[in-house]
Amino acid sequence: MTMLAADGDQNRPRPVVRKDALIEILWPDMDAKEAYSQLYAGIYQLRRSLESAGMPIRIVNTGNSSSLDLGGLSSDVDL
C-alpha cells in the first residue's frame, strides 16, 4: 500500500503507479499472466480489508495504473 500512498494534501495529484512496475517489483521472475492474476487478487483483498476496517480509502484503477484515494484522510508519507 505504501507504493500507492499519497500525502494528505488534497490539492496535490495522487501518485500513480503502473501495474507492470508493481509486477516487476513484487514478482520479477513470474510469468506475466500469473503475475497479473496475483496483482488483481492482492488488490481485491486489499479493497476488502479496507472496506471491512471502515476506511474511506479507495484504490483507483486507470487503465494500466493504480493510485489511492485517501478519502479525506491525512498521511505522513511524503512522496
N, C-alpha and C positions, 0 to 999 in steps of 0.2 A: 504494500500500500504506500510505503514511503516513496517509491518511484513515481507514483501518480499524485502525490500530495502537493498542495499549493498553500501559500501563506494565507492569512486571514484577510488580507486587503482585497475587498470585493471589487475594487476598481482595476486591479491588475488581471490580465488574462490568465486563465488556468494553463499551467504547463501541459503540453500534450506529449504522450509517449506513443511511439509507433509500436504496433503489435509485434512486428518482426524483430524490433530491437529488444522487446521483453523476452521473446523466444530465444534470441541469441544469448541473452544474459542467463536465463533460467534453465534452458535445455539446449545448450550449444551442439551437442552430439546426437540429438534425437531427430528422427525423420520429421520433415515439415508437417505432414498431415497429422501425425501423432502429437507433435508439439502444439499445434493449434488446438487440437482437441483438449489437451491438458490446460492450455491457457483459458479456453472458454469454460471448462469445468471449474477452474480456480476462480474466475470472475463470477460465475454463478454462485459458488459457495460464499465468496466474499459479500456479494449482494445480500444473500440470505442472512448471513451473520450480522451485517449492518442493520438490516430490517428488524431482526429479532432483538437486537440491542436497543431499538428505538432511535437509532442515529439518523439524522436527516441527510447523511452523505449519500450521494448518488454517483455511480460510475457511468460516465457518459461516453458512448462509442460514436465516433465519427469516421466512418469508412475504415481506414487502415490504422486508426489510432484510438487511444482512450485517455480520459482525464477524470479527475474527481471534481464534483461539485460539492463543496463543503456545506451547502445548505445554511449559510449564515454563521457556521461555527468558525472560531479562530484557531489558528495553529501557530506554533513557534518555529515551524520549518521555514527556512529562508532559502529559496532557490534562486 
